[in-house]
């Protein structure tokens, strides 16, 4: 895992692999697909605001009572944005967040409809599980869901963790859980919850269709696709086709 490459530093040449005049960090930022870019930006901005004492973590965590009794609806979003204060731990979270979120989003096609629907599914299910498991901040759980889905879809990919441990992709979520356990000394129930949510999505999207004649119950509905995949209006096509037909048709006498 090369943290320098994450920031585009160390040997990057200006004008190669990106727009001329862009700094490596700027190039890295604009190469991210739209959902991943917004999530990464909001995550870093939230930690900076907390570090500067403009807001506090107590304003960000998810609480059923705070949201639905006190009408603090912003908590439905901010619970997925705060990973802790500015620290090395935050740097690791941002790295894994943008890396595997980006890989999944890029593999979902040019339209963000499928990936945004995945985010909506995962965030909704995690919000439902949060009061049962007493998990106030759900960013790590959501990130773990994406890591799990990517790892199951790339079973032959070999990874190196901190340059010390080499393993195939399906073991990645469990390696990260073990690392979190060693680092924090507690069982990472948020990451376990994320793996469960990710496995449900993986099963119904990648396993279930082959067993039930291609049915995909977790695919985005048509109305959701229409929000992102608007068909361009076919203006001017018919007159142009008529003109071409008129010029190529033989003259009748």
Secondary structure, DSSP 8 states (H G I E B T S, - for coil): --HHHHTT-SS--TTSSS-TT--HHHHHHHHS-HHHHHHHHHHHHHHHHHHTTSS-GGGTS--HHHHHTS--TTHHHHTTT---SSSHHHHHHHHHHHHHHHHHHHHT-SSSHHHHHHHHHHHHHHHHHHHHHT-S--HHHHHHHHHHHHHHH-TT-EEEETTTEEEEGGGHHHHHHHHHHHHHSS--HHHHHHHHHHHHHHIIIIIHHHHTTT--TTS--HHHHHHH-------SHHHHHHHHHHHHS----
